[in-house]
Amino acid sequence: MIVSLKGVVTYHGVGFVIIENAGVGYRVIVPEDQAHALAGEVFLYTHEVVREDSRELFGFLSVEALELFWKLTSVSGVGPKSAQKIVFAAPVDRVKERVMASDISFLTNVPGIGKKTAQKIILELKGALAQEPEVPACDPDAVDALVGLGYTKRQAEQVLIGLPEQTTEERIRSALKVLGR
């Protein structure tokens, strides 16, 4: 299964981009507004859907978005296209908040999601999202610096949590040593 893809965007289509990596072009489905924002070299987390007559790659900007997508597709009646629309409807944390707050109107405003499907999503995921472990707050400047260097937010937070209290600059250096191993 292809779970991430790094390459150069060579074409923007309606609801997809083609990303070339090592001479091979991959069609990755992303919402139109996101597709046009992608340019040059990109890194996407992906979910591959293999069917009898097709293979599709659904793209996401963060691992948190991909994990939310997986949870949504575990709900009976929610397919990958609908789940991706929900994930991109708002920032991931906001989508989770709205589901945990039982906000049916938020979900029904997503194209293709009706009232019954919204109720089912809330019923099945409300508890699962509430049980997710909270990541302790870290030095936001150090997290931003590590993300800017190509690490994911989750990687940055996890490595910074284990470091002793220091200045931001020292924490970044220490984190890079740990991440470089």
N, C-alpha and C positions, 0 to 999 in steps of 0.2 A: 504494500500500500504506500502510495506517495503521500507524505504528511507535511512536506515543505518543499518549496521550490524557489531557487534563486536564479535570476537571469535578467535579460534585457527585454523590455516590452517592445515588440516589433509591430504590433497592430492593435488598434482599439476597435472592437465591434460593438454591436448592440447587446449589452449585458455580458460581455466577455472581453478578455484580452488574450493575445498570444504572447507567451513568454518564451524566448529562445534561450536554451541552455545547452552548451556543447554541441551546437549544430542541430539540435532537436527542438521543434516548436511545440509548446504545450498550450492547449486552449483551456483557460481557467475562467470559470463563471464567477463574475462579481457584479454587484449592482451597477447600473449605468453611471450614476454619479461618482462612484468610487473608481470605475474603470477609466474614466477620463482624467482622474487625478493621478493615476499611476503613469509614470514615465521613467525612461532610463533604466538603470539597474534597480530591481526590486527584490524583496524577499517576502514571500507569502506562506502562511500556513495553509495546508490544503486538506481536503477530505475527498477521497476518490470513491465514486459510486460506480460499481461494475454491474451492468445488467446484461441480459442475454444478447441484446442487440446494440449496446452502446457502453461507453466509458466516459464519465464526466469528472472533472476536477472542480471543486468549489473552493474559492480562495477567501482567506481571512487575514486581517492585518495584525492580529495578536493571537497568542495561544489561548488567552482567556476567551476570546470570541469563538475559537474553534471548540473549546470545551463546552461552551454554552450551546453551540450548534449540536454537538453530540447529545447533550441532554435533551434538547428540543426534538431531535429525530428519534429519541427513544420513546416519545409519546405516540401512541397509536393514532394514525391519521395525519401526522405531521411529516411531510416529505422534506427532502433536502432543499428544494427551492423555497418552500414556505419558511423553513427554519432559517435559511440564510436571510430572507427578507426581515424576519423578526430580529435577528442578530444585528443587522445594519439599520434598524429603525431608530436606534439611539445608542449612546455609549453603553458598553456591556454592563457596567454597574447600574445604570438607569434601567435597563431592560430587566435586570434581576430584581431591582427595587419594585418595579411596577408589577412583576409577577408575584412577588412576596406580599404586595399590598392588595392583591386580588383585583387589579385594575383591568377589568374586561374591556373597557373602552380603548385603552392603550393598544391592546392586542388586536381588537377589531378594526382599528384604523390602519393596520398593516394590510395591504392588498392581498386578497385570497384567504384571509383568516376570518371565519365566521364566529358567531357567538358560541356555538357548541364546541368548536375547536378551541377557542379561547378559554372556555370553562374547563375543558379537559386539560389543557396545558397548566392552568393554575392549580387544579386539583392534584395533578401528578408531580409537578415540580416545586410547588410552594415549600414543602418540607425539605426536599433535596437541596434547594438553594439556601435555605435557612441553616442547614447543617454544615455548609462549607466552612472550613477553618478560616478565621480572619488572619491576615498577614499583619504582623505588628508594623507600626509606622517606623519609617527609616528617615535618614537624612535625605530630603527631597532633592537637594542640589547634587548629592553624590549619585542618587538614582538617575537623575536626568543626564549627568555626565556619562555614566556607564551605558545608558540607552543610546546616547549620541555616538558612542564608540561601537555600537552594533549589537550589544547584548539586549536580551529581552528585559522588560520591567521586572518580571518574576525572578529571573536569574539575578539581577542586580539587587533586589530586595532580599533574596535569600542569602546571598553572600554578605551583604552589609549587616544583617541581623547578628551574625556570628562574630563580628569584629568589635574590638574594644572601642570605647568612646575616644575619639580623636578629633582633630580638625577635619573639615571636609576633604581637603587636599590629601591628608594622610590616609583617610578612609578609602579614597579612590585608589591611591597607590597600593594599599593593602589588598583591596578587592581585586585589582588587576593581577596581583601576584597569585591569589587564590584561583581566579578564573583562568589564568594561563597554565595551570598545572594539567 
